[in-house]
Amino acid sequence: MITLTRLNGQAFVINADKIRYIESTPDTVVCCDTGEKMMVRETLAEVMRRAIDYARIIRRSIAD
């Protein structure tokens, strides 16, 4: 799960595994596998970084 911010300043949490794609139009739009689209304050690069960091944590070996 990653935390993002709606354009109105409200924070929300999204399952990064459900993100289908992200686009910059110039606002950042997160598109989920359900077809839902959300505009967020974070840049495309920041959403990508958070999603990658989340994936690394989830897929990390228990022995680490």
KOLFI-892863 format. One record per residue (C-alpha): x, y, z. Coordinates in pm, 1 decimal. Example, Ala and Ser with C-alpha at 12.3 -4.5 7.8 and 13.67 -1.06 7.14 Angstrom:
2
<u->1230.0; v->-450.0; w->780.0> $
<u->1367.0; v->-106.0; w->714.0> $
//
This chain:
64
<u->0.0; v->0.0; w->0.0> $
<u->121.4; v->350.0; w->-79.1> $
<u->-5.1; v->686.7; w->39.4> $
<u->-95.3; v->949.6; w->-221.8> $
<u->-263.0; v->1290.2; w->-205.2> $
<u->-575.1; v->1399.6; w->-392.2> $
<u->-572.9; v->1745.0; w->-551.2> $
<u->-785.0; v->1875.4; w->-260.2> $
<u->-508.2; v->1776.9; w->-16.0> $
<u->-678.1; v->1465.6; w->122.1> $
<u->-438.3; v->1174.4; w->169.4> $
<u->-548.0; v->823.0; w->71.8> $
<u->-391.9; v->478.9; w->52.4> $
<u->-393.4; v->265.4; w->-260.2> $
<u->-276.9; v->-88.0; w->-327.1> $
<u->17.3; v->-35.2; w->-561.5> $
<u->-43.5; v->-379.2; w->-716.0> $
<u->-376.4; v->-249.7; w->-850.1> $
<u->-219.4; v->36.7; w->-1047.6> $
<u->-246.0; v->-37.2; w->-1418.9> $
<u->-73.2; v->276.9; w->-1544.0> $
<u->14.2; v->634.8; w->-1450.9> $
<u->4.7; v->931.4; w->-1684.9> $
<u->99.7; v->1296.7; w->-1664.7> $
<u->-152.2; v->1521.4; w->-1842.8> $
<u->8.3; v->1755.0; w->-1684.6> $
<u->-166.6; v->1647.6; w->-1361.5> $
<u->-70.1; v->1299.1; w->-1251.7> $
<u->-348.5; v->1048.0; w->-1314.4> $
<u->-333.9; v->703.3; w->-1153.1> $
<u->-539.0; v->445.9; w->-1343.5> $
<u->-635.6; v->126.7; w->-1160.1> $
<u->-707.1; v->-217.1; w->-1300.6> $
<u->-1075.5; v->-156.5; w->-1213.9> $
<u->-1086.7; v->137.9; w->-1457.0> $
<u->-1100.4; v->396.7; w->-1178.2> $
<u->-885.9; v->706.5; w->-1236.5> $
<u->-756.8; v->938.2; w->-964.7> $
<u->-574.3; v->1268.2; w->-1000.1> $
<u->-298.6; v->1312.0; w->-743.3> $
<u->-57.4; v->1585.6; w->-635.0> $
<u->251.2; v->1364.3; w->-657.6> $
<u->452.5; v->1361.0; w->-978.0> $
<u->455.4; v->1059.0; w->-1206.0> $
<u->813.6; v->988.4; w->-1096.1> $
<u->718.7; v->1004.1; w->-726.4> $
<u->425.9; v->762.1; w->-768.7> $
<u->657.0; v->525.5; w->-957.2> $
<u->921.8; v->549.2; w->-684.4> $
<u->668.0; v->473.2; w->-410.7> $
<u->524.6; v->178.5; w->-605.2> $
<u->873.0; v->35.5; w->-668.4> $
<u->972.9; v->80.3; w->-303.1> $
<u->651.2; v->-96.1; w->-198.4> $
<u->721.0; v->-385.4; w->-437.6> $
<u->1074.3; v->-423.5; w->-303.7> $
<u->947.4; v->-441.3; w->53.6> $
<u->672.2; v->-692.9; w->-29.8> $
<u->899.6; v->-918.6; w->-234.5> $
<u->1194.0; v->-904.7; w->5.6> $
<u->1303.7; v->-1234.5; w->151.8> $
<u->1188.0; v->-1304.1; w->507.1> $
<u->1550.8; v->-1388.2; w->594.3> $
<u->1661.9; v->-1026.9; w->517.1> $
//
